[in-house]
Amino acid sequence: MGDILLVRHGQASFGSEDYDQLSDLGVEQSRLLGRWIVSCGRKIDQVVVGHMKRHRQTAEACLAELPQELRPEAESLAEAGFDEFDSDDVIIRYRPEFAERGALVQHLAQSESPQRAFQKLFSAAVERWVTGHHESEYRESWKVFRERCVAGLQRLARDSGRSRTIAVFTSGGPITAICQHLLELPDRRAFDVNWPMANTAVTALRYSGDRISLNYLNNFSHLERAGQSQIITYR
């Protein structure tokens, strides 16, 4: 029996030109995660990352806190199954006027709370995507995205040895798709898993051969231990 730890990336740079870059807070969240792993005395046997910059930066900041004996011997592996969905495409299919460069930023700037305005917009866009009623419009439909994520997980479990701990640094979307699959949730309930997911939260799976089960979901006790509410973020 082995363990797969699905780690959502640290806080990215919302509102900046490069969202994919971790914020300073995102780096600190990742370091706190690494210190929590050390406090658990947990050896990480393998690291897998999605292809986003924020995935790799979260992994690097986290692993930098681990002593040599707890770090994996091999370099991290990149796996497309853990790449996030194209949120720009999902939003534009819902609101085509935001295809124009800078239109979304300008729209959000007019709001008293840009983050809340974005969350409301994003939630509606995702709901449209997940229904499956407009599959042909998207570069990657929800069904195809979910199948990609689940296939990546299954490959990882199949190709990994027994009694290993694998840390996967990814995004909320793949974790949501995997949890929906494991819990057999209907599509309309899938993102109930996503919205409360904290940055650098850990979702733990157990695997044995082809069998994979959910152990726990959205654990961010490493952030709570810091005793600072502002260090816990969700977007």
Long-range contacts (C-beta under 8 A, 24 or more apart in sequence): 1-162, 1-163, 1-206, 1-207, 1-208, 2-157, 2-160, 2-161, 2-162, 2-163, 2-164, 2-165, 2-166, 2-206, 2-207, 2-208, 3-164, 3-165, 3-166, 3-204, 3-205, 3-206, 3-207, 3-215, 4-153, 4-156, 4-157, 4-166, 4-168, 4-204, 4-205, 4-206, 4-207, 4-212, 5-165, 5-166, 5-167, 5-168, 5-202, 5-203, 5-204, 5-205, 6-168, 6-170, 6-174, 6-175, 6-178, 6-202, 6-203, 6-204, 6-205, 7-33, 7-58, 7-59, 7-62, 7-167, 7-168, 7-169, 7-170, 7-200, 7-201, 7-202, 8-170, 8-171, 8-172, 8-175, 8-197, 8-198, 8-199, 8-200, 8-201, 8-203, 9-52, 9-54, 9-55, 9-57, 9-58, 9-169, 9-170, 9-171, 9-199, 9-200, 10-54, 10-57, 10-58, 10-61, 10-199, 10-200, 11-199, 11-233, 11-235, 12-54, 14-115, 14-118, 14-235, 15-105, 15-108, 15-114, 18-53, 20-52, 20-53, 20-54, 21-53, 21-54, 21-57, 22-53, 22-54, 22-57, 22-58, 22-61, 25-231, 25-233, 26-54, 26-57, 26-58, 26-199, 26-200, 27-57, 27-61, 28-231, 29-199, 29-200, 29-223, 29-231, 29-233, 30-57, 30-58, 30-59, 30-60, 30-61, 30-62, 30-200, 31-61, 31-62, 31-64, 31-65, 32-200, 32-222, 32-223, 32-225, 32-226, 32-231, 33-58, 33-62, 33-65, 33-200, 33-202, 33-222, 34-61, 34-62, 34-63, 34-64, 34-65, 34-66, 35-65, 35-222, 36-221, 36-222, 36-225, 37-62, 37-65, 37-66, 37-70, 38-65, 38-66, 38-67, 38-70, 41-70, 42-70, 42-165, 43-69, 43-70, 43-165, 44-70, 44-71, 44-72, 44-165, 44-166, 44-167, 45-72, 45-164, 45-165, 45-166, 46-72, 46-74, 46-77, 46-160, 46-164, 46-165, 46-166, 46-167, 47-72, 47-76, 47-77, 47-166, 47-167, 47-168, 47-169, 48-76, 48-77, 48-78, 48-79, 48-82, 48-156, 48-166, 48-167, 48-168, 48-169, 49-76, 49-77, 49-78, 49-79, 49-82, 49-168, 49-169, 49-170, 50-78, 50-79, 50-80, 50-82, 50-83, 50-84, 50-169, 50-170, 50-171, 50-174, 51-78, 51-80, 51-83, 52-83, 52-84, 52-171, 54-171, 55-82, 55-169, 55-170, 55-171, 56-169, 58-169, 58-200, 59-167, 59-169, 62-167, 62-169, 62-200, 79-152, 79-155, 79-156, 79-168, 80-148, 80-152, 81-148, 81-149, 81-150, 81-151, 81-152, 81-153, 81-155, 81-156, 81-174, 82-149, 82-152, 82-168, 82-169, 82-170, 82-171, 82-174, 83-170, 83-171, 83-174, 84-170, 84-171, 84-172, 84-173, 84-174, 85-140, 85-145, 85-173, 86-139, 86-140, 87-122, 89-138, 89-139, 89-140, 90-122, 90-125, 90-126, 90-128, 90-129, 90-138, 91-121, 91-122, 91-125, 93-125, 93-128, 93-129, 93-134, 93-137, 93-138, 94-121, 94-124, 94-125, 94-128, 94-129, 95-121, 95-125, 115-235, 118-235, 119-235, 123-191, 123-195, 126-191, 127-191, 130-187, 130-188, 130-190, 130-191, 131-187, 131-188, 132-187, 142-187, 145-173, 145-177, 146-177, 146-180, 146-181, 149-173, 149-174, 149-177, 149-178, 149-181, 150-177, 150-178, 150-181, 153-178, 153-205, 153-212, 154-210, 154-212, 157-207, 157-209, 157-210, 157-212, 158-209, 158-210, 160-207, 162-208, 172-197, 175-203, 178-205, 179-203, 179-214, 179-217, 182-212, 182-213, 182-214, 183-214, 193-217, 193-218, 195-234, 196-234, 197-234, 198-223, 198-232, 198-233, 198-234, 199-232, 199-233, 199-234
